[in-house]
Each structure stands twice: as C-alpha cells, then as structure tokens.
Amino acid sequence: MKPALKRASLLAGVSLVVVAPLSALALAHVSLNTTPCMPLGFYQAVAQKPLAVGQTWTVCVPQTWTVYGLHRGYLHPGSACPGGSQALLKKIAALPGQTVTVTKTGVRIDGHLWPMSAPLTRDTAGRPLISDYDVHQIPAGYVWVMGLSPQAWDSRYYGAIPDKDLLNREKAVLIWR
C-alpha cells in the first residue's frame, strides 16, 4: 500500500472511531460537562416536567451579565444563549415564593444552608467578586440557581434568573469526581 493511501486509511479509521461516538452522543442529546461547578461527566437532556428544587438545568445568565462573564472567562463563547455565550450547568436552588438570604457565611434557602455556598470575594484569578448580599424573595417567573462548587459563578453573584432562561433539564448519565 502506498504511504499516502496508508495515511488516508488511518485518518479515515481514526475519524470513524472519534466522530461516530460523538455523533451518537449528540443525537441522544448527551453533552459533556468539563467545568468544576458541577460533577464532571456526561449529562442528557430529559423531559422538562414542572420545575423543582434540585433539578439540574442548562441555563443562560441574564444578558446584562453575559459581557462580564465572557470577559472574565466565566462563560465561553457560543450560540446557546443571547449575547453569544454557551449555557451553564446549574441546580435549581429556589423557586418563586421562596426566600434566599445571601451572607458572607453562605446562601440560605428558607433558612437551610446550601452546601459550600459562602460567596467568594475574589475569583481564581484574584480579581474582586461582588456578591448579591441581601434577602431575596423569588418572584413569579424566576428561579435561583447554584453550582455545587464554592467557585461556581451562580445566583450568589447575579441574582435570580428568569425561568425562560432555563434551556434543558439535564440528568447525569456518567459522572466522576
């Protein structure tokens, strides 16, 4: 076999091994989370059902925060959200009618402390962060979203988000960490 034909055959074989599984995952609405805000792994979009605390969703941050998030690297460029960013993976922590209190010691939802939720004063690059310290009554049409890591960029910093900015409910398929 000629070297050029051998290289072409090898490239075709490698492409098939890589492209076929990725295509199958995309068709099954499976995505890979590589951010530390939620467990690393594969998540699949599932039936949306009524909103409930604890559900995992892909979300868009309020558009007024998109430029800030892109500039600081909290968001990656993409087409999922208005303003040209990818969506984030977050948990619904509070629904309309619930009370969220953000203090230096953490986020309390109806008096219950969300794990590892003390707002940071600086991000991982050492830049100052401003938290939304206050008592928030979640209004109709909004939700409070949180990550599962102290470093998550979530409602502690940008407040409640409109529920219309929830894109897909996600179920962990295979996670590690």
C-alpha positions as CSV (number, residue, x, y, z in Angstrom):
1,M,0.0,0.0,0.0
2,K,1.3,3.4,-0.9
3,P,2.2,5.8,2.0
4,A,-0.4,8.4,1.0
5,L,-3.1,5.7,0.8
6,K,-2.0,4.3,4.1
7,R,-2.2,7.7,5.8
8,A,-5.6,8.3,4.3
9,S,-6.9,4.9,5.5
10,L,-5.5,5.6,9.0
11,L,-7.1,9.0,9.1
12,A,-10.4,7.7,8.0
13,G,-10.3,4.9,10.6
14,V,-9.4,7.4,13.4
15,S,-12.1,9.8,12.3
16,L,-14.7,7.0,12.3
17,V,-13.6,6.0,15.9
18,V,-13.9,9.6,17.1
19,V,-16.8,11.0,15.0
20,A,-19.2,8.1,15.2
21,P,-19.4,8.1,19.1
22,L,-19.6,11.9,19.3
23,S,-22.4,11.9,16.7
24,A,-24.3,9.2,18.6
25,L,-24.0,11.2,21.8
26,A,-25.2,14.4,20.1
27,L,-28.2,12.5,18.6
28,A,-29.1,11.2,22.1
29,H,-28.9,14.8,23.5
30,V,-25.9,14.0,25.6
31,S,-23.3,16.6,26.5
32,L,-20.1,16.6,28.4
33,N,-19.6,18.9,31.4
34,T,-15.9,19.8,31.9
35,T,-16.4,22.7,34.4
36,P,-15.8,22.3,38.1
37,C,-19.1,23.9,39.1
38,M,-20.9,20.6,38.7
39,P,-19.7,17.0,38.7
40,L,-17.6,16.3,35.6
41,G,-19.2,13.9,33.2
42,F,-22.0,13.2,30.7
43,Y,-25.4,14.7,31.0
44,Q,-28.5,14.0,28.9
45,A,-31.4,16.4,28.2
46,V,-34.6,14.8,29.6
47,A,-38.3,15.7,29.8
48,Q,-38.7,19.1,31.4
49,K,-41.6,18.4,33.8
50,P,-42.7,21.0,36.3
51,L,-39.7,22.9,37.9
52,A,-38.5,21.5,41.2
53,V,-35.7,22.4,43.6
54,G,-32.7,20.1,43.0
55,Q,-33.2,19.7,39.3
56,T,-30.1,20.2,37.0
57,W,-30.6,22.6,34.1
58,T,-28.5,24.2,31.4
59,V,-29.1,28.0,31.9
60,C,-28.3,31.3,30.4
61,V,-27.2,34.1,32.7
62,P,-29.1,37.3,32.4
63,Q,-27.9,39.1,29.3
64,T,-26.7,42.1,31.3
65,W,-24.1,39.7,32.8
66,T,-23.1,38.0,29.6
67,V,-20.4,40.5,28.6
68,Y,-18.9,40.5,32.1
69,G,-18.9,36.7,32.2
70,L,-17.3,36.4,28.7
71,H,-14.7,39.0,29.6
72,R,-13.7,37.2,32.8
73,G,-13.8,33.7,31.3
74,Y,-16.7,32.5,33.4
75,L,-18.7,32.0,30.2
76,H,-17.4,30.6,26.9
77,P,-18.4,32.0,23.5
78,G,-21.2,30.0,21.9
79,S,-24.6,30.3,20.4
80,A,-26.8,28.7,23.1
81,C,-27.6,32.0,24.9
82,P,-28.4,35.6,23.9
83,G,-25.2,37.6,23.9
84,G,-23.2,34.9,22.3
85,S,-22.3,32.5,25.2
86,Q,-22.6,28.8,26.0
87,A,-25.1,27.8,28.7
88,L,-24.0,26.9,32.2
89,L,-25.0,23.8,34.1
90,K,-26.7,24.6,37.5
91,K,-29.1,23.3,40.1
92,I,-32.4,25.0,40.8
93,A,-32.0,26.0,44.4
94,A,-35.1,28.1,44.9
95,L,-38.5,28.7,43.2
96,P,-41.0,31.5,43.3
97,G,-42.2,32.3,46.8
98,Q,-39.0,31.0,48.5
99,T,-36.7,33.3,50.5
100,V,-33.0,33.3,49.7
101,T,-30.6,35.0,52.1
102,V,-27.0,35.7,50.9
103,T,-24.5,36.5,53.6
104,K,-20.7,36.1,53.9
105,T,-21.2,32.7,55.5
106,G,-23.3,31.3,52.7
107,V,-26.7,31.1,51.0
108,R,-29.7,30.1,52.9
109,I,-32.9,29.0,51.2
110,D,-35.9,29.2,53.5
111,G,-33.4,29.0,56.4
112,H,-31.5,26.0,55.1
113,L,-27.8,26.5,54.2
114,W,-26.8,25.5,50.7
115,P,-23.5,23.4,50.9
116,M,-20.3,25.2,50.2
117,S,-22.1,28.5,49.3
118,A,-20.1,31.2,51.1
119,P,-19.6,33.8,48.4
120,L,-16.0,34.4,47.3
121,T,-14.5,37.9,47.5
122,R,-12.0,37.0,44.7
123,D,-12.2,34.7,41.7
124,T,-9.5,32.1,40.9
125,A,-7.5,34.8,39.0
126,G,-7.5,37.1,42.1
127,R,-10.0,39.6,40.7
128,P,-12.6,41.0,43.1
129,L,-16.1,39.5,43.0
130,I,-19.2,41.3,44.2
131,S,-21.9,39.1,45.7
132,D,-25.6,39.9,45.8
133,Y,-25.7,40.1,49.7
134,D,-29.4,40.6,50.5
135,V,-32.6,38.8,51.4
136,H,-34.3,37.9,48.1
137,Q,-38.0,36.8,47.8
138,I,-38.0,34.9,44.5
139,P,-40.7,36.4,42.3
140,A,-43.0,34.6,39.9
141,G,-41.2,33.7,36.7
142,Y,-37.8,33.5,38.3
143,V,-35.5,30.8,39.9
144,W,-32.4,30.9,41.9
145,V,-29.6,28.7,40.5
146,M,-26.5,27.4,42.3
147,G,-23.5,25.3,41.4
148,L,-22.1,22.5,43.6
149,S,-18.6,24.1,44.0
150,P,-17.5,27.1,46.1
151,Q,-16.0,28.5,42.8
152,A,-19.3,28.3,40.8
153,W,-20.4,31.5,39.2
154,D,-24.1,31.4,40.1
155,S,-27.0,33.4,41.5
156,R,-24.9,34.4,44.5
157,Y,-23.3,37.0,42.1
158,Y,-26.0,37.8,39.5
159,G,-29.3,37.1,41.4
160,A,-32.4,35.2,40.3
161,I,-32.8,34.4,36.7
162,P,-35.9,34.4,34.6
163,D,-37.2,30.9,34.2
164,K,-37.3,31.5,30.4
165,D,-33.5,31.3,30.6
166,L,-33.7,27.6,31.6
167,L,-32.8,25.8,28.5
168,N,-32.8,22.0,29.1
169,R,-33.3,19.8,32.2
170,E,-30.3,17.5,32.5
171,K,-29.8,14.1,34.0
172,A,-26.4,12.8,35.0
173,V,-25.6,9.8,32.8
174,L,-22.0,9.1,33.8
175,I,-20.2,11.4,36.2
176,W,-16.9,11.3,38.2
177,R,-15.1,13.4,40.8
